[in-house]
Amino acid sequence: MTTNDEFIMNGVPIEYWSVIERTPGSAKLHNISNSRDKIEEFKFIGLNNFDLFTSEFLLEN
């Protein structure tokens, strides 16, 4: 399923998420397999799942 609906995103555990970071010429996939440290760090912040997406916390600079 693909969505940006806040209600659905807050209901699905982050462990099942895949966030796509798109830049010209490439696309990177962030999920529990390759971004475990960042996801675990985010869980301790205390924000909801939707905030992980809107804050761009997983995206690399």
N, C-alpha and C positions, 0 to 999 in steps of 0.2 A: 504494500500500500504506500502511496505517496501522498503527503498532505502537509499543509502548513497551518492547519486548524489547531488552535491553542488547546481546546478541550481534549482532542484526540491525542495530541503530543504529550499532554500531562498524564494521560491514562496509560500510555505505552512505556514500559520500563526502558531506560536509556540503554541497557544492555542489548536491546533489539534494534537500536537505531543505527543508521548509516547516514552520515552527513557528507554531501558532496561539496568540495571546494573547487569552484571553477575559476580558472584564469585563462587568458587567451593562449590557446595552444595546448592546454593540459587540464586534467580533472583529477583531483585527489579525493579518495574516499577515506573518511574517518569513522571508525567504529571501535567496539570494545577490543577487537583483536589487535589493532595497530595504534590505538590511542588510550590504552587502559590507564596510564598514569594521569593523563589530563581528565579523563572521565571520573576517576576516583577522587581527584582533587576537587572537581566541581561538586560532587556529592556532599562534601563537607562544608561548602559555602552556604547551603541551605536554601537555594533558589529552586524554583520548580523547573521541570523538564523543558518547558517552552523557553525559559530564559537561557538555557544552554544554546539553543538555536539563535535567538535574537541577539545575544551578547557576542556572538562569533567567538566564543571561548575556545573552541577546538581549532579554529583556523590558524594556520601558520603565517607568520609575517616574513 
